[in-house]
Amino acid sequence: MFKKLFGAAFAAGIVAGLLITGIQEVTTTPLILHAEEYENGGHDHAASLKSDYVIIQTKLFSTRTPVGSEKLFLAHSNSGTEGHDHGEEEWGPEDGLERTLYTLGANITMGIAFALMLTAAFAVHGGEMSGRRGVLWAMGGFAMFTLGPNLGLPPEVPGSMAAELGARQMWWLGCAAATGIGLCLMVFGRKIGFVVLGILILIAPHVIGAPQPDEIGGGVPPELAGHFAAASIVVAAVFWAMLGWLSGTFYKRFEA
């Protein structure tokens, strides 16, 4: 059992992390670098936001994840302070190879963590597992960690205005948990009452509403911001599909 759970998760996480990093290099990463040109180009320093960047492309959560976003994706979190800080800049990886390596390391780490969740779900549910079945389970993970939270807190490029980080983190965690619980009740509930309860729990975070900034704006063109949001969600779906197929396939192989 240990071999199946951890062997399959590590193998799937490493392969998926490598593949998605390559995909990001030609999809979301150029958009982030382009947005940084607007953020640092002096368009409106008085209204710009100071951003702390975390190289975690996988939005896996989106750019609004509790760790800072995305998301499986070059993520960032806004400090929430207005006005440009001309003081000492915080450290960040250099563009190019160093940044790519940090992104790769983060993607592999997140890939292994999510693959462990998938293989644990395989073991608890039981039954024969395959790559196709793994994709179905992974789509639940995609809905829980990306699709649901991104409906209230979509992926954002550097320079976008945002609500206070702590409030966004709390809402994101609550939304992810509610989405997971709601889906489980809807899929595995044997009575209509459980399905109805699952639907109510699923929509509850969106009825409450995600925290939003006092005003919307920033120096990045809306076309670029919209492109990044759409690309981040699609890349996250690709990541989860790959991770599900790899987890299911390796899980079955380690079973032999």
N, C-alpha and C positions, 0 to 999 in steps of 0.2 A: 504493500500500500504506500509506504514512504517513497519507494522508487517511482511509482506511478504519479503520485501527487507532485513531488518536488522535481523529479527528472523531467516530466512533461512540461511543467511550468517554466523551469529554467531554460529548456530548449526552445519552447515557444516564445518566451519573452525576449531572448537574445535575437532570434531570427526576426521576429516582428519589429523589434527596436531598430535593427539594422536596415530593414526594408523601409520602414516609415521615415527614417531620417533621410534616406535618399529621395523619397517622394516629397518631403517637406522642402528639400533644397531647391526644388523646381516649382513649388506651389506657394506655400505660405511664407517661407523665409524671405524671398525677394519682396513680398508685399510689406513685411515688417521693416526691412531695410529702407524701402522707399518711404514708409511712414516716418521713420526716424529722421529722414532728411527734412521733412516738413517740421517735425518737432524741434529739431535743433537749428533750423534755418532762420530763426529770428522773425517768424511771421507775426507773432504777437506775444512777446515775452511776458507782458503783464498778466495775460490770462492763461498762459501755458501751465501745465502741471508737471511737477517733478515725478519721474517714474523710476521705480526700482525694478530691474529686469531679472527674471529667473529663466534660464534656458531650459524650459520644459515644454517642448512642442507636443503635444497629445492633449491642450485644450483638452490629452486623453480626457481631461476635464474641460478644457477650453481655457481661454485666457482669464477666466474669472475663478479659477479654482482656489480653494483655501490656502494652498501653498503659495499662491501668487500668480497663474494660468497658464483651464484648454486645456484647459484644454489641453496632450501629446503634441505640445506645440510651443513655439517660442512664446513664453508667457510673460506677462508683466502684471504688476499691481501698482495702482496709483496711490501716492501718499495722501492725496486729498487736500494738499496745501496749495493755495494759489500763489502765483508769483514765482519767478524763476530764481532758484538758489544758485548764486554765483560763488558759493563757498567751495569747500573741499568736496570733490565728487567721490561717490562711493565706487568701489572696485567693480569692474565688470569684465568679462572675457573679451578679448580683442576680436574684431570681425575677421572672418576667414576660418582657417583651420582650427584655431583654439575654440572659437564659438561653436563650430560644428562638432568638435569632440565633446564639449560639455553637453550639447543637445543630445548627442548619441548616448552618452552615459545616462542622462536623465530618461531618455526614451526606453533604454534597456531596463533600467531600474523599475520604471512604471510598468513596462510590459511584463516583467516577472511578477510584480505584485498583483496585477490584474489577472494574469494567467493562473496564479495560485488560487485566486478567488474562483475562477472558472473550474479548475480541477477539483477543488473542494466541493463545489456544487455538483459536479459529475459524480463524485463519490457518495455524497449524501443522497442524491436522487436515485442512483443505481441504474441498472440497465446497460445495454450495449451502447458503447460510445463510438462515434466516428467524426470525421472532419465536418460533414454536413450538419450533424447534430450539434457539434461545437459552435458552428456559425449561428444557429438558432439561439443557443444560450448567450453567445456574445452580443447578439442584438439586444438582449435584455440589459446587458451591461452598458451598451451604447445609449439606450434610452435612459438608464438610471444616472449615468455620470456625464452625459453630454447633451442629449436631446432635451430632457426635462429641464435641467438647470439653465441651458442656453436659451430657452424660451423666455426666461425672465432676465437673465444676464448674458447677453450674446457676447461672443468673442470680440475683443476690442484691440485696435492697433495702438501703438504708443502715441501719447498726446491726447487721447480721448479723456473727457471729463467723466468722473465716476463718483459714486457715493462712498461713504466711509468704509474702509477695508473690513473692519471687524463686522459691521452689519452685513456686508456682502458675503463674508465667509459663513456667518451663521445661517443666512438664508440658503446659501448653496448647500450646506450640509443637510439642512432640514428638507430641502427639495429633493436631493439625491436619496435620502432615507425614505421619504414619502413615496417617491417614484418606485423604488425597489419593493417596498411593502405593498403598495397598490397593485403592482404587476403580479406579485406572487399570489395575492388574494384573487385576482381576476383569472389567472391561469390555473392555479391549483385548487381554488375554492370549489367545493362540491355542491354548494347550495347557492341559490340566486342572491341570498342575503350577503354572502361573502363577496360576490362579484360587485354588488352595489356599494358595499363598504369600500372595496378596493378602488372603485371609481372616485368616490368621495375623497379618499385619502390622496389619490393621485392628483386631483385638481386643487386640493386645499392650499398648497403653497402659492399657486397662481391667483387664487382668490384673494389671499392675503396680500400678495404683490411683493416683488423684489424691491429692495431699496434703490432709489434712483437719485442722481445728482440734482442739485437745485436748479441747474440750467444745463442745457445740452449744447455742445459745441466742441471747439478745438480747432487746431490748425490743419488737420488732415482732411482732404476732400472727402465728402460723403460717398462718392463713387468708390474710392479706395477702401474706406472703412467697410462698406457693404460687400465688396469683393472679398475682403479678408474674412469677414464673418461667414460668408457662404463657403469659402474654400476651407476654412478651419473645420466646419461641421462635416463636410464631405470627406476630408482627410481623416477625421476621427472615425467616421463610419468605415472607411477602408482599413484603418488600423484594427478596429474591433473585429471586422470580418476576417482579416488575416490571423489575428490572435485566436479567434474561436476555432478556425479551421486547423491551425497548427496545434492548439491545445488538445482538440479532439483526436487528431491524428497521432500525436505523440503519446497521448494517454492510452490509446488502443495498442500502439506498438510496444509500450513499456509493460503492457498487461501480459504480453506473450512470454 
